[in-house]
Amino acid sequence: MPSRMLLSCDPHDNEAGLMLLEDLTTNANQVQLEVLEEILTQNANTEYLRGYLDGHSDKGLFKKKVPIVNYEDIKPHIERIANGEPSRIISAQPITELLTRNFRGQPKLMPSTAEDLDRKTFFYNLLIPVMNKYVDGLDQGKGMYLLFIKPEISTPSGLMARPVLTSYYKSSNFRNRPFNPFNVYTSPDETILCLDSKQSMYCQLLCGLVQRDEVLRVGAVFASAFLRAIKFLEDHWRELCSNIRTGCVSDWITDPSCRNAVSSFLSKPQPDLADFIEFECNGESWEGIIKKLWPRTKYIEVIVTGSMAQYIPTLEFYSGGLPLVSTMYASSECYYGINLKPLSKPSDVSYTLLPNMAYFEFLHVQKNNGKLTVQKIISPCFCHLFSGLYRYRTGDILMVTGFYNNAPQFRFVQRRNVVLSIDTDKTNEEDLLKAVTQAKLLLEPYGFLLTEYTSYADTSSIPGHYVLFWELKTRGNNDLSEPDHTIMEQCCSTVEESLDSVYRRCRRRDNSIGPLEIRIVKPGTFDALMDFCVSQGSSVNQYKTPRCIKSKEAIKILDSRVVGKVFSKKVPFWEPFKMETK
């Protein structure tokens, strides 16, 4: 059998793909040992590992001497490479790009190699036989997948730093992919690769509507992105119908590649199609609109686990009863596993770890007579990657739920310390505290003090937005019951300006988060919140005000005591991160 470290999967051969999956999961322990051996053998003489192992590649010595690290620990090594030093600081393979992920308001830079793209291609190809096992006829039509790229960062070394999906869509693995009847998109590559997100969205939806009779599945990467597309369709369907009716794309679509690609689908006027779309979109309700516009659709493919679960009710409203399918779990650092029961309910989704993608360590796994047993163990995950991360703490908290053959299955629980998330933003308690601390300074000259606050991510509208509940008190002889509306608007804007670059990018460039809202509550509201939490089992002695609320009952208590609401009127400043040479 060929090496399991860098496999290929023919997406046309379902039987071979499923057999390969069986082999990997049956021999998961052996594959993991082979992965670790190859990583150590290949990288033993890198500067990083040589400092701990002195050129040896012994697996036992590795776990004894190489420490578990966070991003702060490895950041200096990666920055040296970004500034032009050789890859062999951490990796024997040439690092070809850096993948970005948010870290305290600035992007983490994750090393990546050409082989990493091949592993991701293998991963995506393996999803196809799994879906074909449960859904027939996917080769008889197309997928309307709304995919987008984001801005890149140029580093002094010449290496580009970009989000993981942008990296894949811009790679030759994606752009030069062989034809596969099971994975044909309605969106031309030119529309996916358009950096103007509004033009990209418009053109992809236009192509999806023109090809509505061929669409068998719809989706985006995240549930939030798909719902943002539905909201965009609500706002632009009249113009889209006009384009379809006349056979001409709107003048404001100025990206040449986008315009040329879309024009090939608008080769002639289609008044009947435009009339049909107009009739459906102009109805009393958009409930079930996806099935109405794309009647052959079999499922919606979006990530609806983790923080994206908050969008399930809205997706169900638009879907017309279609299954919601989460096919995979991945991060910037690593692609972890796939969902082997893709039609299961979102609440029941578990992902099966693919043991050839990296070497994984989970803490707190118990042993019973030499066999692994699982009792919903919540574990932080550590990855060892071919590209030069060793015993790296990813920050993802996973719940191990069982095994498929000998491969662990898991659910995503949360990202460490995150309290608010609407889209790709991840705001933790510390970030929120700093932002609120800056904003409340605006109140003090007017005699107001912020005594308590909490928050929640409101996804009842599209796009969702952050909501802060503030309880205020007056100081001295201040006769005002609440601050001036303009001052509170400034507080909203200050919070937004103080949040990290990913939040501000989502607000300014992506339009994936709506204006932040502050709701002022009457005095005593947070006492009522404490009473509720204690009634639900919290200890009075140990009670601390939660800085993020997820309970619908708790939000209802807060909302019932709101005396004023205000939204941010300014869009926060954002510009792409620029690396400076050190």
N, C-alpha and C positions, 0 to 999 in steps of 0.2 A: 504494500500500500504506500502511496506517496506521503510525504511529510504532511502532518496535520497542521503545521504551523502556518502555511500560506496556501490555502485551498482555493479551488475554483468550483463553481457550481453552475451547471448549464441550466438556465431558467426554462428551457424548452423540455427538459427531461424530468418530469415530476417524480417518477419512480426512483431515479438515481438520487435526486435531491433529498427525498424522504429517507432513503437508505443511508445517505451520508449523515443526516441528522441523527438517525438511530445509532450509527457508529460513534459519533462524537459524544452523544449523551450516555451511551452504554459504557464507553471507555473514558469517561470524564476525568477520573482520577489520574489515569495514565497520561492522558493528553495534557493535563495541567502540569504534571511533572516534566513532560517533554518541553512544554512552553517555558517553564522556569529554567530548565537546563539550557535551552537555546538562548534565552535572554542573557543568562550569566556567561555562557561561553562566548557569545558574540561581543559582549560589552565589558568583559573582565578587565580589559586594559584601558578603559576610559578613565579619565582623571577622577571622576566621582567615585566609581566603585573601587579603583585602586587604593583610594584613601582608606577604605574599610577592609578590603579583602586582599590587598597586596598582590593582585594579579590572579588569585585563585578563583575557581568557579564552583566550589563546593556548596551544595544547597543547604546543608545544616549550618555551615559557617555563615552563610548569607543571612539566615534568620536570627542568628545570635548577634551579629556585628553590625548589620545595616539597619539604621534606625527607621522607624515610622516617621514620616515627615508631612508637614503641611506646605501650602504654597509658599509661605514666607521663607521656609527653609531652603527651597530650591530656586526661589526667584533670582538670587544673585547669579547663579550658574546660567539660567536661561537668558538673563539680561546681557551677560557677557557674549553669548552667541548672537543675540539680537544686535549687539554692537560690533559684530564682525569677527569675533574669535571663532576657532574651529568647532565643529559639531562634536568632536571626540572628547570634549569636556564631559559630556554625559552620554553620547551615543556613538557607536561604531559606524552606523549608517549615516549618510549625509542628511541633515535636517533640511527639508525642502520648503517648509513654511511653518508659521506659528498660528495656532488656533486660539481664538480669544474666548474668554469667559469672564463674567463680571467678578471683580474682587475689590471690595471697599471703594467702590466708585471708579476704579480704573480697571482696564482689562487684564485678566490673567493671560499669560502667554504660554500656551502648551506646545511642546515640540511635536512635529509630525514629519513623517518620511513618506517617500513614494509608495513603500509597501503598505503603509497604513491605508492609503486610498484603495489598494487592491483588497485589503481585508474588508473594507466597507462595501465594496462592490460585491464580494462574496456574501456578505451579510444581507444586502438587499436582494440578491438573487435567490437566497434561501427562503425568503419570505414568500416567493411566488408559489412553490409547490405546497406550502402550508395553506395558503388561501385557496388554491385549486382543490385541495382535499375537501373543503367545506362549501365552496361556491362554484357551481358549474358555469361554463360558458364565458369565462372572462376573456377568452381570446376572440370573442365575437363582437367586440366593441372597444370603447376607449375609457380612460379615466380622466375626469376633470379635476386634476390636482392643481391647486393654487399655490405655487411655489415662488419664493422671492429671495433675492440676494440683498446683502447689507454692505455698508461701506467698509473698505479695507484700510489698514494702517501700514504705512511704509516704515521699515526699520532701517537704522544706519547700515546694517549688513547687506541690505538689498532684499532680505527675506520679507515677504508680505505676511502680515498678521490679519486674519479674517475669521469670522464665525465659522463653525464647523460645516454648516449646510452651505454657506457661500463657497467654502473650499470645495465641497463635493460638486456642486452645480457648475463651477467654473473649471473643473478638472476635465482632462481628456477622457477619463473613465465615464463621465456622464455625457459630455458633448459628442464623443465618438462611440457611444454605446451601440452594439449591434442591434438590429431590429428584433424585437421580441413581441409577438402578438398578444402576450398576456400583460404587457405593460406599455401600451401606447397612450400618449397624453393628447388631450385636446389643445393644450398650450404649446405653441412653437417654442423652441429653446430661446429664441430671440426675445420673447416676451418675459420669460423667466429671468433672463440675464440682464434685463433692463434695470438700471440703478434707480430710476425714477419710480418710486413705489406706486404712485397714482396712475401713471401711464401703464405700468406693468399690470396692475389690478384691472384696469379698464379693458385692456387688450385681452387678458386671459379670460375675463368674463364674456367678452364679445365672442371670442372663439368658442367658448363652451356653449353659449346660447345657439350659435349658428350650427353647431354639431350636436344639438340636444338629442336627436334620435339615435345617436351612436353611443351616448354616455351610459356606462354600466356601473360606475362608481364615482363618487365625488369625495373631495377631502382637501386637507391641508396638513401641515405638520402638527400644529397645535389647534385645539378647539377654538381658542381665542381668535386665531387668524382666520379660520373658516367663518366664524360669526361676523368678523369684521368685513369679510367679503359679502356676506348676505346684507349687512347694513349698507355697504357700498352699492349693492344692486338696488336696494330700496331707494337710494338717493339718486341713482343714475339710470334707472330702467327706461325712462322716456327717451333719453338721448341714445341709449343703446338700440332701442327700437327704431329710432330715426335712422341710425346708421344701417341697420339691417334692411329697412324699407327702401333706402336709396342706393344701397350697395357701396356707400362711401364712408370711410372712417372720419371722425371729427378732426377738424383742423388743429386742435390743441395737442393731438398726438404727434409730437415732433421728432421723437426718437426714430431715426431712419430705419434701423433694423426692425423695430417694433412695427412701424407703419407698413413696411414692405411685407413682413410676415403675415400681418392681419389682412392686408389687401388681397392676398391669395385666397382667403376664405370668403371675402366679400366681392366675388367676381361678378355678381349680378344682383339687382334688386330682388328682395324676397318679401313682398308686402304681406303675403299670407302668414308667414312665420312672424313677422313683426306684429300683425294684428292679434295672433294667438298669444304671444308673450304679453302684449299690452292688456289683453283681456284678463289674463291670470294675475298680473301684477296690480291691476286696478281693482281687484276684488275687495270685499269688505275686510277680509283677514288674510294674513300671510301664513296662517297655520297650514302645515303640510306643503308649503310652496316648493320644496325640493322635488317631491314626487310629481307635482303638477308640471314643473318646467322640464324635468328630466325623468320621464316616466319609466324608463328601463332600469333606473338605478337600483342596485341590489344592496348597497350599504354605504355608510359614510365613514371614511377612514381618517381619524384624527386621534391625537393623544388626549384621552379623557381621564387619565389617572393623575394622582398627585394633586397639585393646585388646579389643574384643568378640570377636575371633577365638578367644580362650581358651575361649569357651563352646561352640564348635562340637561337640566330642565329646559333651557333655551333651545338647545339642539333638538330635543325631543319635540318641541313645539313646531319647529320648522321642518322636521324630517318626515312627517307623515308615517311614523312607525318604523322607519328603517333602522336596522342594527347599527350601533356605534362601535366601530372596530379600532382598537389600539393594537397595532401589530408588533411594536418593538419598544425597547427601552435603551436609550443611549444618552451620552453626555459629550461634552467637548473632549474630555480625556479619553473616553473609550466607548465603544458599542458593546453593550452587555449581553442582552438576550432578547428572545422573540416570544411572542404569545402563541402557544401551540393550540389554543382553543379560541380563535379570533372572534367567534360569534357569541362568546360568553358575555354576560352582563358586565358593564364597567366595574361594578363593585366586586365582581368575582375574578377579575383579571389577575393572573400571575404570569410572570415572564420566566422563561427557562434560560439559564445561563449557557452561553456558547463557550466551551472551555478553551477553544483555540484562539480567542480574540485577545486575551491577556492572561496573566496569572493573577488570581483573585485570592484575597484573604478575608474571611469574615470572623469577627470576634464572637465569643460566647456560644459557639457551636458545641453542643454537649455530645458526649459519647456514651454509648450503652453497649457493653459487650463487644467493643471494637467497631460497632456500626453507628453511623450518624443517625440521630433521631431529632426530629424537629417539633417544637411546641411553640409555634409563632414567635420565634426568636427575633428580636429586633437588633440589627447589627450595623455598625458602621462598616463600610467597604474600603479595602485597600487594594490598589492596582499596581501591577508591575508591567510596564509597557515596553515593547520592542524599541520604542523611540527615545527611551532614556528617563522615564520616571520609575523610581524604585520604592516600593512600600509607601506609595503615595495615598494619603487620606483624601478621598474625593469629596467628602462633605455630604454625600447622599446617605440617608438612613433607610435601610431596606429591611423588610420583614420576610424572613425565610419561611415559606409556607409548605414546603414539601420537596419531592424529587420527581423528575421525569427520568426514568431509568436511574442513572447515578449522577445526574446533573441537578444542582439545586434550583428550585423555583422560588421566586421572590415577588413581593409587591413593594412598590415605592411608597415610603411613608412620608418623608419630608426631606427638604434640604436643611441642613443644620442652621438653626437660629432665624430662619425666615419667618416673618410675621405677615407680610403683605405681598401679594403677587397678582397681577392682572394678566400680563402677557409674558414676556421674557424677563421682566423686572423681578428682582428678588430683594426686597427691603427687609432688613433685620431690625431687631429692637433698638440696637445702638444707633443705627442710621436714623430711625424715626425719632429717637430722643434728641439727637443733635439738631435735626430739622425743626422740631417743635421748640427747642430751647432758643434757637435763633428767632423764630417767629414771635414767641411770647414777649420778647424784649420790646416789640412795637407797642404793646399794650401798657407797659408800666408808666410811661409819661402821662397817660390818661387816667391813672388811678385804678387799673384793673390788674388782678393777679390770676394766673391760671393755676387752679388748685388740683385738677385731675384731668386726665385725658385717656382716651382709648381710640380704637380705629377698627375699620373692617373694609374689605374689598367688595364694593357694590358692583355686581355684575348683572343687575336687573335691566340695565340699558346697555346699548352697544355704541361705543366701547365702554367697558367698565371704568370705574374710577375709585380713588381712595376717598374714604369718608373718615373724618376725625370728629369725635365728640369731645367738646370742651366744656368744662364747668368752671365758671369764673366767679370771682368775688370782688367787691369794690374795696378800695382802701381809703380811709379817712372820710372826708365829707362828700365823696363823689355821689351825686344824686342820680346818675344815669344807670338804667337797669342793664344795659348792654352797650358795647362799644359801637361807635359809628360804623356804618356799613362799609365805607371806604377803607377804614383801618382794618376791618376783618378781611376785605379783599386782598389787602397788602399782606396780611398774615398768611393767607392761602398761597400767594405767590412766593413768599419767603420760604415756606415749607418746600414748595416744589423746586425752587432754585437751590435749596440745601440738600436735596436728595441726589443720588448718584447719577452718573452719566448715562447708564442704561435706562433708568426711569425717564430722564430728560430727553433721550433719543426717542423713546417710545411716544412721548408727548409731542415732541416737535417734528420729528422726521417721519415716523411710522404712523402717527395718529392712532395708535393702538391703545392709548389710555386717555380718558377724558379728563377735564379740569378737576382738580382736587376740590373737595367740599369740606367746609367746617360747619358742624351743627352745634349751636350753643344750647346747652341744657340748663334747666333751672336748678337752683341749689338743692342739694340732697339727693340728686340723681345717682351719684356714685355710691351713696349709702344704700340705696335701693338695689343697685347692681350687686353690692357685697351681700346683701340679704338673700338675693336670688342664688348667688354662687354658693353660699353656705347651705341653703336649702337643698342644693344639688350634691352636697357632700364635701365641700371645701371646709378646711379648718379655720375657725375664727382667728386663732392665734397665729397661723401661718399665712393668712390671706394677704395677697398683694394684688393690686388692680391689674388685670390682664391688659396688655397693651394692644392686643388684637382680639376681637370678638368673632367667634364663628357660630355660636348658638343663636338660632332664630328667636328663641324666647328672650335671650338677653338683649338682642338688637331691638326687639319690640318694646322692652322696658325702656331702653334709652330713647327710642323714637317717640314714645308717648310723652316724654318730658322735654322735647325740643321746643325752644322759644324763638329760635332764629336760625336761618340757613344762609350761607354765602358760598359762592364758587370763585375760583381763581379766574381773573379776567385776562391775565398775561400768560403767554406760552413761555415756559422757561428756556433759557439760553442753552444751546448745545452745539458743539462742534466735534468732529472726529478727533479722537486722541492722537497726539503726535509724540513720537519717541524722540528724545534728545540724546545725542551721543554723550557717553560718559567717559 
